[in-house]
Amino acid sequence: MLATIPNLLTLARIGLIPIMMGAFYTQSIVGRWVAALAFIVACFTDFLDGYVARIWSQTTKIGQFLDPVADKLLVASTLLMLAGFGRISHFTLMPAIIILCREIMVSGLREFLSELKVNMPVTAFAKWKTAIQMLAISLLLLGDTPTFGNPFLWVGEGMLWVAAVMTLISGLDYLRAGIKHFS
């Protein structure tokens, strides 16, 4: 059923993506704040939908599909916007690419395994990776505002590297778990 509270929160997260992206194009301080706040609210809905789904037993098949897709859309679109608008350093493109490549690999692996009726649940480590990744991106977005500036930007870039290392580890864990089903 699509109309559960967690599913509506997930759809709201997806709906915030065009708002965040559009805010980049304003090239203004207000736009930077709107982008940062839209991303942060979207991250909060990620936490909230999982929490509500568990405590109210509102887990659905569509929610199990939509939640990780919404996360990937949010992270990928924001990283691409940051890179495209030159708001992260060239040095920080590497962890962004690592994160995006891992997301594509894990999605492909999950799709392959689903055809074999093999479930690959999200690990606790992967949830921590996502939290650090979202915090890093939030700091990168806030670091581009006059209020917070360079310290947030530098910490955000450092945290994105930490998230990239965690991304590699969790990606290898998923690959190791899935590879035994390849034969």
NUPA-527519 format. One line per field, with one value per residue (C-alpha): residue number from 1; residue in three letters; z, x, y. Coordinates in steps of 0.001 Angstrom, whole numbers, plus 524288, in hexadecimal, padded with zeros to 5 digits. Each point is the difference from the previous one (the first is absolute). Layout:
pos = NUM  ...;
code = ALA  ...;
up = Z  ...;
east = X  ...;
north = Y  ...;
// end
This chain:
pos = 1  2  3  4  5  6  7  8  9  10  11  12  13  14  15  16  17  18  19  20  21  22  23  24  25  26  27  28  29  30  31  32  33  34  35  36  37  38  39  40  41  42  43  44  45  46  47  48  49  50  51  52  53  54  55  56  57  58  59  60  61  62  63  64  65  66  67  68  69  70  71  72  73  74  75  76  77  78  79  80  81  82  83  84  85  86  87  88  89  90  91  92  93  94  95  96  97  98  99  100  101  102  103  104  105  106  107  108  109  110  111  112  113  114  115  116  117  118  119  120  121  122  123  124  125  126  127  128  129  130  131  132  133  134  135  136  137  138  139  140  141  142  143  144  145  146  147  148  149  150  151  152  153  154  155  156  157  158  159  160  161  162  163  164  165  166  167  168  169  170  171  172  173  174  175  176  177  178  179  180  181  182  183;
code = MET  LEU  ALA  THR  ILE  PRO  ASN  LEU  LEU  THR  LEU  ALA  ARG  ILE  GLY  LEU  ILE  PRO  ILE  MET  MET  GLY  ALA  PHE  TYR  THR  GLN  SER  ILE  VAL  GLY  ARG  TRP  VAL  ALA  ALA  LEU  ALA  PHE  ILE  VAL  ALA  CYS  PHE  THR  ASP  PHE  LEU  ASP  GLY  TYR  VAL  ALA  ARG  ILE  TRP  SER  GLN  THR  THR  LYS  ILE  GLY  GLN  PHE  LEU  ASP  PRO  VAL  ALA  ASP  LYS  LEU  LEU  VAL  ALA  SER  THR  LEU  LEU  MET  LEU  ALA  GLY  PHE  GLY  ARG  ILE  SER  HIS  PHE  THR  LEU  MET  PRO  ALA  ILE  ILE  ILE  LEU  CYS  ARG  GLU  ILE  MET  VAL  SER  GLY  LEU  ARG  GLU  PHE  LEU  SER  GLU  LEU  LYS  VAL  ASN  MET  PRO  VAL  THR  ALA  PHE  ALA  LYS  TRP  LYS  THR  ALA  ILE  GLN  MET  LEU  ALA  ILE  SER  LEU  LEU  LEU  LEU  GLY  ASP  THR  PRO  THR  PHE  GLY  ASN  PRO  PHE  LEU  TRP  VAL  GLY  GLU  GLY  MET  LEU  TRP  VAL  ALA  ALA  VAL  MET  THR  LEU  ILE  SER  GLY  LEU  ASP  TYR  LEU  ARG  ALA  GLY  ILE  LYS  HIS  PHE  SER;
up = 80000  7FBB4  8098F  80C5A  8078F  7FD3B  7F169  7FFF1  8070A  7F5D4  7F4FB  806C7  80006  7F167  7FE55  806F0  7F5E1  7F540  80A0C  80452  7F1E8  7FBCF  80B53  7FA5C  7F3A8  80747  8030D  80BD7  80EA7  801A9  7F5EC  80750  80C8B  7F935  7FA25  80D2E  80759  7F5B3  800D9  80EF0  80098  7F612  80894  80BBE  7F882  7FD53  80E8B  8030F  7F5E6  804DB  80E1E  7FD74  7F792  80B0F  80B93  7F8E5  7F842  7F32E  7F7FA  7F1F7  7F3CA  7F8FA  80BA4  7FFC0  7F1C6  800F9  80C0F  7FA7E  7F2BE  80690  8075D  7F38F  7F869  80AD4  801CE  7F181  7FBDD  80ADE  7FD71  7F179  8029D  8094C  7F5DA  7F47D  8069C  80481  80E40  803D0  7FD6C  7F53F  80AD8  80521  7F2E9  802EB  80BD4  7F8CD  7F4AE  80955  806AD  7F331  7FA42  80C38  7FFB4  7F1E8  802F7  80BE4  7F8A1  7F4EE  8098E  80706  7F312  7FBE2  80D1F  80028  7F380  8077F  80B5E  808B2  80988  80369  80BFA  80368  80A0C  80C0B  7FA84  7F370  80803  80704  7F2DB  7FB2E  80C40  7FEC2  7F174  8022C  80AE6  7F736  7F4EA  80969  80498  7F1E4  7FD17  80C5F  7FDC6  7F3D4  807C2  805CD  80D99  8012C  7F555  7FEBA  80CB9  7FC61  7F22F  8049C  809EB  7F5D9  7F62F  80A44  803EA  7F1C4  7FF41  80C46  7F9C5  7F394  807AF  8070A  7F2B3  7FAC5  80BFD  7FFC6  7F134  8015B  80AEC  7F72F  7F4A2  80887  804CF  7F252  7F856  80548  7F86F  7F2F5  7FC78;
east = 80000  805CD  7F8BC  80715  806C1  80DBA  7FD21  7FABA  80C4D  80843  7F84F  801DA  80EB1  7FF8E  7F7B3  80A2F  80A5D  7FB03  7FEC0  80E0B  804AC  7F871  805C7  80D9E  7FC2C  7FC75  80E7F  7FC0D  801EA  7F183  80125  80B79  7F81E  7F42B  8087C  80630  7F313  7F91D  80AFB  7FFFC  7F124  800FE  80A3C  7F714  7F4D9  80948  801E5  7F1B2  7FA33  80834  7FCC8  7F15B  7FFF6  80619  7F830  7F2E7  802E0  7FD8C  80A67  7FB81  8060E  7FF11  8066B  80B17  801F9  7FDD9  80841  80D4C  7FC78  7FC90  80CF7  807A9  7F8A8  80224  80E7B  80323  7F8BC  8060E  80DD7  7FE53  7FAA7  80B34  809CE  7F925  7FF5F  80E24  7FC36  80905  80E80  805A5  80614  7F261  7FB2B  806D6  7F7AC  7F3DA  8032C  802E3  7F2DA  7F883  806D4  7FD62  7F1A2  7FEE4  80732  7F7A6  7F379  80405  803AF  7F2FD  7F8B6  80793  7FDC8  7F18D  7FE4B  805CF  7F6A5  80B9C  7FDC7  80B68  7FC21  8066F  80AC6  801D8  80D2C  7F967  7F63F  80B44  80677  7F398  7FEFC  80E13  7FE47  7F3C6  80675  80BCD  7F765  7F839  80CB7  80450  7F332  800C2  80E72  7FC46  7F804  80601  7FB57  8082F  80A4D  80CD3  80059  7F354  804F9  80CD4  7F981  7F5D7  80A8A  8075C  7F396  7FCE8  80D24  7FC5D  7F2E9  80714  808B2  7F3FD  7F958  80AFC  7FF98  7F137  80020  80A0D  7F7E9  7F3FE  807EC  805BD  7F268  7FA61  80B0B  7FD21  7F315  806A9  80280;
north = 80000  80CFD  808D7  7FBDC  80ACE  7FA9D  7FF34  80DE8  80496  7F8FD  80666  80D2E  7FD5C  7FD96  80C46  8083F  7FC79  8091F  80AF5  7FDEB  7FF45  80C07  807A6  7FDBA  80750  80C68  801DA  80805  7FF4D  7FD15  7F522  7FA30  7FFF9  7FA1C  7F538  7FD0E  8001B  7F7AC  7F602  7FFFE  7FE7E  7F4FC  7F957  80160  7F984  7F49F  7FDFE  80280  7F6B6  7F4A6  8030B  80116  7F3B8  7F831  80520  7FFD0  7F386  80703  7F942  7FDE7  7FA28  80D06  806A0  7F622  8039B  80EB8  802DC  7FC19  805D5  80CF6  7FFD1  7FD7C  80A7B  809EB  7FD40  7FEA6  80C41  8081F  7FB43  8028F  80DA7  80316  7FB5E  80653  80D39  7FF26  80026  7F4D8  7FF55  7F78C  7F7EB  7FCE6  7FAEC  7F317  7FC4B  804BD  7F6DC  7F4C4  8020B  800A2  7F409  7F7FC  803C0  7FB8D  7F344  7FCC3  8033F  7F704  7F553  80132  7FF5D  7F3E4  7F958  8035C  7F82A  7F48D  802CC  80363  80B22  808CE  807F3  80CDF  7FE48  80871  8043F  80483  807DF  806C3  80268  80684  80863  804B8  80233  80832  807B8  80283  804CB  8088E  8062A  80203  806E4  80846  802A0  80752  809F8  80C5F  7FC45  7F3A9  800F6  7F8E6  7F827  7F907  7FE11  7FA1B  7F70E  7FC1C  7FC78  7F823  7F8EF  7FD1A  7F901  7F84A  7FCB0  7FBA3  7F6A9  7FABA  7FF14  7F789  7F72A  7FE50  7FE1E  7F52E  7F9E3  7FFD0  7FABB  7F545  7FC52  7FFE9  7F9BC  7F272  80094  802AB  7F1C2;
// end
